[in-house]
Amino acid sequence: MEPHARYTVVGASVLILLGIVAAALVWLLASGNGRDVRHYTLTFTRQSLEGLEANSEVHMKGIRVGSVTRFAFSKKQPGGVDVTVEVDAAAPVRESTRAVVDRNLVTGIATIRLVTLQEDSPLLDRAHATIPEGESQLQQFSQTMSQLAQGADETMKRIRQALSPENQAAFTETLENLRVASRSAGALTARMDATLASIGRGAGALQSTLTLAAGDFHRLADRYDTLGAQAGTDLGEAAAAVRQLSGDVSRLAGRTEDFLGDAGIELRITGQQLRSTADALGTTSKKLGDPRAALFGPSAASLGPGETGR
């Protein structure tokens, strides 16, 4: 009986140990393999989740910081998918952090990349926080390619419009005009060479003329200097002559004044004599106006008291 009792105790002990180990494993798995983790919810509406699976890696700055735990269609945003991830608590997940889906173009396996836009934003450490969706490089590349395609389509439309029959005819005419202009360019170049040669000869002749003119100008300047000296001498002599003439005129004016003074006196005397002569002539004319009185004397009627006739 005793051996059977010992085997029962041993079996029960083993079963208890196995239960403890199993419970520890379950607890470790439920708690993130013994790591301190935080759970975040990511909602994707624009990016495709093709190639993303449970336990897919979550990276931050090239370092694996967590993994995907589950998927579910979003009840808040129609057409969106909620992805729950667990991230190491030491990872600096901030309020400006965005979630981006990266996909390997060769294998097609997708991962989640956490991108922090502002490193000085507060840490996102509250329970069951939500990380907004960002823009992946593939999405940006797709948008860029779409814009390039639109630009290329617009360019092709413009090219087709530029190559319309009317524009082709105008372009052909322009080319023909260019050919004619290129043929005329040789003759024009020859004419320009001849013109430049003529200009060169004219410039040489002008230089010679200027040289001769410079010599003439020097000689003329010397003559003007001599003439200026002579003119200075002549002007001095003329000034002396003018001064002498001024003296003569002054003396003549004095003599004239003296002459005019004497003439004035003589004219006054002559005037007085003429006035006396005129009076005598008046008296004589009165007498001659009555010949009878001049011959026989005045009449008795014209005599005054006490007067007698001749």
Kinemage of the C-alpha trace (Angstrom):
@kinemage 1
@onewidth
@group {chain A} dominant
@subgroup {mainchain}
@vectorlist {calphas} color= white
{ca met a 1} P 0.000 0.000 0.000
{ca glu a 2} L 2.790 2.376 0.775
{ca pro a 3} L 4.349 2.303 -2.725
{ca his a 4} L 0.982 3.050 -4.297
{ca ala a 5} L 0.510 5.945 -1.877
{ca arg a 6} L 3.904 7.389 -2.799
{ca tyr a 7} L 3.145 7.131 -6.533
{ca thr a 8} L -0.144 8.991 -5.979
{ca val a 9} L 1.624 11.826 -4.138
{ca val a 10} L 4.276 12.066 -6.815
{ca gly a 11} L 1.682 12.126 -9.606
{ca ala a 12} L -0.345 14.764 -7.845
{ca ser a 13} L 2.766 16.885 -7.282
{ca val a 14} L 3.693 16.606 -10.941
{ca leu a 15} L 0.223 17.594 -12.021
{ca ile a 16} L 0.287 20.598 -9.678
{ca leu a 17} L 3.694 21.698 -11.033
{ca leu a 18} L 2.454 21.353 -14.606
{ca gly a 19} L -0.557 23.462 -13.742
{ca ile a 20} L 1.642 26.128 -12.202
{ca val a 21} L 3.926 26.177 -15.242
{ca ala a 22} L 0.943 26.384 -17.594
{ca ala a 23} L -0.549 29.237 -15.606
{ca ala a 24} L 2.783 31.049 -15.648
{ca leu a 25} L 3.050 30.612 -19.399
{ca val a 26} L -0.457 31.905 -19.934
{ca trp a 27} L 0.233 34.869 -17.684
{ca leu a 28} L 3.492 35.623 -19.465
{ca leu a 29} L 1.828 35.414 -22.865
{ca ala a 30} L -1.039 37.605 -21.736
{ca ser a 31} L 1.334 40.198 -20.310
{ca gly a 32} L 3.549 40.430 -23.394
{ca asn a 33} L 6.163 37.844 -22.563
{ca gly a 34} L 6.955 39.598 -19.343
{ca arg a 35} L 7.523 42.996 -20.972
{ca asp a 36} L 5.826 46.237 -19.982
{ca val a 37} L 3.749 47.135 -23.028
{ca arg a 38} L 1.030 49.592 -24.000
{ca his a 39} L -1.849 48.898 -26.334
{ca tyr a 40} L -2.780 51.405 -29.055
{ca thr a 41} L -5.561 51.434 -31.628
{ca leu a 42} L -4.744 52.420 -35.210
{ca thr a 43} L -7.542 53.290 -37.635
{ca phe a 44} L -6.695 53.066 -41.356
{ca thr a 45} L -9.044 54.526 -43.994
{ca arg a 46} L -6.747 55.497 -46.900
{ca gln a 47} L -3.959 52.901 -46.774
{ca ser a 48} L -4.284 49.285 -47.847
{ca leu a 49} L -3.536 46.627 -45.222
{ca glu a 50} L -2.639 43.956 -47.776
{ca gly a 51} L 0.208 41.800 -46.435
{ca leu a 52} L -0.419 42.831 -42.805
{ca glu a 53} L -1.133 39.935 -40.434
{ca ala a 54} L -1.342 39.242 -36.730
{ca asn a 55} L 2.085 39.393 -35.097
{ca ser a 56} L 3.312 41.694 -37.908
{ca glu a 57} L 6.103 43.909 -36.704
{ca val a 58} L 5.719 47.485 -35.490
{ca his a 59} L 8.824 49.656 -36.068
{ca met a 60} L 9.840 53.064 -34.821
{ca lys a 61} L 12.953 54.760 -36.250
{ca gly a 62} L 14.045 51.406 -37.679
{ca ile a 63} L 13.721 49.522 -34.345
{ca arg a 64} L 11.070 46.882 -33.643
{ca val a 65} L 9.009 48.145 -30.691
{ca gly a 66} L 5.913 45.928 -30.859
{ca ser a 67} L 3.588 43.781 -32.930
{ca val a 68} L 0.038 43.615 -34.284
{ca thr a 69} L -2.435 41.772 -32.048
{ca arg a 70} L -5.739 41.861 -33.943
{ca phe a 71} L -7.854 43.434 -36.717
{ca ala a 72} L -11.444 44.668 -36.733
{ca phe a 73} L -13.583 46.794 -39.006
{ca ser a 74} L -14.106 50.224 -37.524
{ca lys a 75} L -17.522 51.031 -36.132
{ca lys a 76} L -16.799 54.757 -35.891
{ca gln a 77} L -15.419 55.344 -39.419
{ca pro a 78} L -17.171 53.534 -42.272
{ca gly a 79} L -14.714 51.748 -44.531
{ca gly a 80} L -11.968 51.938 -41.929
{ca val a 81} L -10.097 49.148 -40.162
{ca asp a 82} L -9.064 49.266 -36.506
{ca val a 83} L -5.711 47.612 -35.828
{ca thr a 84} L -4.681 46.940 -32.247
{ca val a 85} L -0.956 46.902 -31.543
{ca glu a 86} L 1.107 46.389 -28.452
{ca val a 87} L 4.156 48.610 -28.139
{ca asp a 88} L 6.998 48.586 -25.655
{ca ala a 89} L 6.316 51.100 -22.893
{ca ala a 90} L 9.818 52.517 -23.326
{ca ala a 91} L 9.073 53.539 -26.928
{ca pro a 92} L 8.594 57.352 -27.160
{ca val a 93} L 5.126 57.359 -28.657
{ca arg a 94} L 3.896 60.979 -28.652
{ca glu a 95} L 0.706 62.804 -29.517
{ca ser a 96} L 2.178 63.832 -32.882
{ca thr a 97} L 3.029 60.194 -33.777
{ca arg a 98} L 1.357 58.825 -36.919
{ca ala a 99} L 0.939 55.232 -38.132
{ca val a 100} L 2.096 54.280 -41.636
{ca val a 101} L 1.879 50.943 -43.453
{ca asp a 102} L 5.150 49.923 -45.133
{ca arg a 103} L 5.144 47.097 -47.635
{ca asn a 104} L 8.067 45.140 -49.099
{ca leu a 105} L 7.627 45.285 -52.868
{ca val a 106} L 9.362 41.912 -53.336
{ca thr a 107} L 7.782 39.751 -50.613
{ca gly a 108} L 4.583 41.780 -50.129
{ca ile a 109} L 4.922 41.529 -46.335
{ca ala a 110} L 3.579 44.652 -44.609
{ca thr a 111} L 4.703 46.256 -41.371
{ca ile a 112} L 3.587 49.258 -39.385
{ca arg a 113} L 5.918 52.216 -38.936
{ca leu a 114} L 5.357 54.859 -36.268
{ca val a 115} L 6.502 58.345 -37.336
{ca thr a 116} L 6.787 61.237 -34.865
{ca leu a 117} L 6.227 64.635 -36.479
{ca gln a 118} L 7.203 66.793 -33.472
{ca glu a 119} L 9.734 65.419 -31.010
{ca asp a 120} L 8.785 67.964 -28.347
{ca ser a 121} L 5.098 66.964 -28.220
{ca pro a 122} L 3.756 65.259 -25.034
{ca leu a 123} L 4.064 61.475 -24.620
{ca leu a 124} L 0.974 59.382 -25.447
{ca asp a 125} L 0.914 57.188 -22.344
{ca arg a 126} L -2.774 56.897 -21.545
{ca ala a 127} L -4.477 53.489 -21.737
{ca his a 128} L -6.055 52.383 -25.052
{ca ala a 129} L -4.941 55.570 -26.822
{ca thr a 130} L -5.528 56.057 -30.542
{ca ile a 131} L -2.715 56.813 -33.006
{ca pro a 132} L -3.917 58.686 -36.143
{ca glu a 133} L -3.152 57.485 -39.657
{ca gly a 134} L -0.252 59.032 -41.581
{ca glu a 135} L 0.881 58.954 -45.212
{ca ser a 136} L 3.168 56.177 -46.360
{ca gln a 137} L 6.000 56.622 -48.827
{ca leu a 138} L 4.177 54.318 -51.221
{ca gln a 139} L 1.083 56.490 -50.968
{ca gln a 140} L 3.139 59.630 -51.525
{ca phe a 141} L 4.855 57.933 -54.455
{ca ser a 142} L 1.472 56.921 -55.839
{ca gln a 143} L 0.185 60.468 -55.508
{ca thr a 144} L 3.324 61.799 -57.159
{ca met a 145} L 2.989 59.293 -60.006
{ca ser a 146} L -0.663 60.233 -60.389
{ca gln a 147} L 0.268 63.902 -60.603
{ca leu a 148} L 3.023 63.065 -63.105
{ca ala a 149} L 0.552 61.055 -65.145
{ca gln a 150} L -1.889 63.937 -65.151
{ca gly a 151} L 0.896 66.319 -66.139
{ca ala a 152} L 2.049 63.951 -68.893
{ca asp a 153} L -1.507 63.645 -70.183
{ca glu a 154} L -1.854 67.430 -70.240
{ca thr a 155} L 1.504 67.697 -71.991
{ca met a 156} L 0.465 65.169 -74.624
{ca lys a 157} L -2.751 67.101 -75.219
{ca arg a 158} L -0.738 70.266 -75.727
{ca ile a 159} L 1.694 68.450 -78.016
{ca arg a 160} L -1.195 67.101 -80.090
{ca gln a 161} L -2.654 70.577 -80.225
{ca ala a 162} L 0.735 71.996 -81.218
{ca leu a 163} L 1.072 69.386 -83.970
{ca ser a 164} L -2.300 70.191 -85.508
{ca pro a 165} L -2.398 70.530 -89.326
{ca glu a 166} L -2.537 74.324 -89.101
{ca asn a 167} L 0.495 74.473 -86.804
{ca gln a 168} L 2.364 71.960 -88.958
{ca ala a 169} L 1.739 74.133 -92.018
{ca ala a 170} L 2.939 77.204 -90.116
{ca phe a 171} L 5.994 75.304 -88.867
{ca thr a 172} L 6.796 74.164 -92.431
{ca glu a 173} L 6.508 77.735 -93.672
{ca thr a 174} L 8.782 78.912 -90.858
{ca leu a 175} L 11.400 76.306 -91.801
{ca glu a 176} L 11.234 77.415 -95.433
{ca asn a 177} L 11.726 81.028 -94.358
{ca leu a 178} L 14.717 79.935 -92.282
{ca arg a 179} L 16.207 78.187 -95.329
{ca val a 180} L 15.775 81.348 -97.424
{ca ala a 181} L 17.269 83.428 -94.642
{ca ser a 182} L 20.252 81.052 -94.357
{ca arg a 183} L 20.864 81.315 -98.115
{ca ser a 184} L 20.785 85.101 -97.902
{ca ala a 185} L 23.073 85.080 -94.896
{ca gly a 186} L 26.191 84.483 -97.063
{ca ala a 187} L 25.517 87.505 -99.269
{ca leu a 188} L 24.653 89.588 -96.258
{ca thr a 189} L 27.907 88.560 -94.603
{ca ala a 190} L 29.890 89.584 -97.698
{ca arg a 191} L 28.139 92.940 -97.754
{ca met a 192} L 28.854 93.417 -94.099
{ca asp a 193} L 32.542 92.617 -94.711
{ca ala a 194} L 32.683 95.164 -97.518
{ca thr a 195} L 30.903 97.723 -95.354
{ca leu a 196} L 33.302 97.124 -92.496
{ca ala a 197} L 36.259 97.474 -94.866
{ca ser a 198} L 34.830 100.770 -96.157
{ca ile a 199} L 34.330 101.928 -92.612
{ca gly a 200} L 37.949 101.017 -91.854
{ca arg a 201} L 39.206 103.016 -94.838
{ca gly a 202} L 36.979 105.919 -93.876
{ca ala a 203} L 38.320 105.754 -90.346
{ca gly a 204} L 41.922 105.863 -91.675
{ca ala a 205} L 41.131 108.847 -93.883
{ca leu a 206} L 39.375 110.569 -90.998
{ca gln a 207} L 42.398 109.970 -88.795
{ca ser a 208} L 44.678 111.519 -91.406
{ca thr a 209} L 42.328 114.476 -91.781
{ca leu a 210} L 42.227 114.932 -88.031
{ca thr a 211} L 46.028 114.857 -87.917
{ca leu a 212} L 46.253 117.578 -90.596
{ca ala a 213} L 43.510 119.559 -88.871
{ca ala a 214} L 45.408 119.336 -85.599
{ca gly a 215} L 48.511 120.831 -87.287
{ca asp a 216} L 46.388 123.573 -88.851
{ca phe a 217} L 44.801 124.264 -85.494
{ca his a 218} L 48.244 124.675 -83.906
{ca arg a 219} L 49.404 127.044 -86.631
{ca leu a 220} L 46.145 128.999 -86.427
{ca ala a 221} L 46.539 129.239 -82.658
{ca asp a 222} L 50.065 130.653 -83.111
{ca arg a 223} L 48.738 133.205 -85.597
{ca tyr a 224} L 45.954 134.140 -83.222
{ca asp a 225} L 48.509 134.628 -80.469
{ca thr a 226} L 50.565 136.980 -82.707
{ca leu a 227} L 47.432 138.779 -83.842
{ca gly a 228} L 46.318 139.136 -80.242
{ca ala a 229} L 49.637 140.713 -79.312
{ca gln a 230} L 49.397 143.135 -82.274
{ca ala a 231} L 45.788 143.895 -81.419
{ca gly a 232} L 46.838 144.659 -77.848
{ca thr a 233} L 49.455 147.159 -79.112
{ca asp a 234} L 46.955 148.727 -81.543
{ca leu a 235} L 44.352 148.969 -78.808
{ca gly a 236} L 46.888 150.790 -76.594
{ca glu a 237} L 47.655 153.266 -79.379
{ca ala a 238} L 43.945 153.694 -80.102
{ca ala a 239} L 43.280 154.356 -76.423
{ca ala a 240} L 46.020 157.049 -76.402
{ca ala a 241} L 44.545 158.585 -79.544
{ca val a 242} L 41.091 158.556 -78.023
{ca arg a 243} L 42.431 160.222 -74.880
{ca gln a 244} L 44.129 162.925 -77.049
{ca leu a 245} L 40.957 163.373 -79.090
{ca ser a 246} L 38.972 163.687 -75.874
{ca gly a 247} L 41.316 166.498 -74.746
{ca asp a 248} L 40.974 168.276 -78.089
{ca val a 249} L 37.216 167.953 -77.935
{ca ser a 250} L 37.227 169.352 -74.401
{ca arg a 251} L 39.304 172.354 -75.506
{ca leu a 252} L 37.072 172.857 -78.573
{ca ala a 253} L 34.007 172.718 -76.344
{ca gly a 254} L 35.525 175.434 -74.109
{ca arg a 255} L 36.270 177.613 -77.074
{ca thr a 256} L 32.801 177.017 -78.425
{ca glu a 257} L 31.270 178.038 -75.140
{ca asp a 258} L 33.359 181.233 -75.147
{ca phe a 259} L 32.392 181.938 -78.748
{ca leu a 260} L 28.750 181.346 -78.012
{ca gly a 261} L 28.962 183.687 -75.017
{ca asp a 262} L 30.432 186.492 -77.143
{ca ala a 263} L 27.959 185.784 -79.930
{ca gly a 264} L 25.101 186.006 -77.426
{ca ile a 265} L 26.247 189.464 -76.292
{ca glu a 266} L 26.602 190.649 -79.869
{ca leu a 267} L 23.174 189.252 -80.712
{ca arg a 268} L 21.613 191.112 -77.802
{ca ile a 269} L 23.241 194.397 -78.924
{ca thr a 270} L 22.198 193.748 -82.504
{ca gly a 271} L 18.670 193.027 -81.283
{ca gln a 272} L 18.510 196.284 -79.439
{ca gln a 273} L 19.767 198.154 -82.522
{ca leu a 274} L 17.211 196.331 -84.674
{ca arg a 275} L 14.459 197.216 -82.214
{ca ser a 276} L 15.515 200.969 -82.413
{ca thr a 277} L 15.677 200.790 -86.179
{ca ala a 278} L 12.236 199.198 -86.242
{ca asp a 279} L 10.827 201.966 -84.107
{ca ala a 280} L 12.353 204.586 -86.391
{ca leu a 281} L 10.964 202.758 -89.434
{ca gly a 282} L 7.535 202.716 -87.768
{ca thr a 283} L 7.652 206.397 -87.188
{ca thr a 284} L 8.819 207.035 -90.749
{ca ser a 285} L 6.116 204.795 -92.160
{ca lys a 286} L 3.496 206.663 -90.205
{ca lys a 287} L 4.799 209.867 -91.681
{ca leu a 288} L 4.901 208.472 -95.162
{ca gly a 289} L 1.376 207.152 -94.678
{ca asp a 290} L 0.110 210.801 -94.781
{ca pro a 291} L 2.075 212.607 -97.506
{ca arg a 292} L 0.068 215.820 -97.088
{ca ala a 293} L 1.017 216.038 -93.459
{ca ala a 294} L 4.629 215.305 -94.346
{ca leu a 295} L 4.671 218.177 -96.951
{ca phe a 296} L 2.322 220.722 -95.441
{ca gly a 297} L 2.249 219.724 -91.838
{ca pro a 298} L -0.620 218.374 -89.833
{ca ser a 299} L -4.102 219.776 -90.269
{ca ala a 300} L -5.538 222.216 -87.842
{ca ala a 301} L -8.051 219.689 -86.652
{ca ser a 302} L -5.329 217.224 -85.654
{ca leu a 303} L -3.393 219.806 -83.653
{ca gly a 304} L -3.711 219.791 -79.925
{ca pro a 305} L -4.053 222.792 -77.679
{ca gly a 306} L -1.042 225.087 -78.055
{ca glu a 307} L 0.278 223.279 -81.210
{ca thr a 308} L 0.806 225.105 -84.517
{ca gly a 309} L 1.208 223.800 -88.008
{ca arg a 310} L 4.453 223.996 -89.902
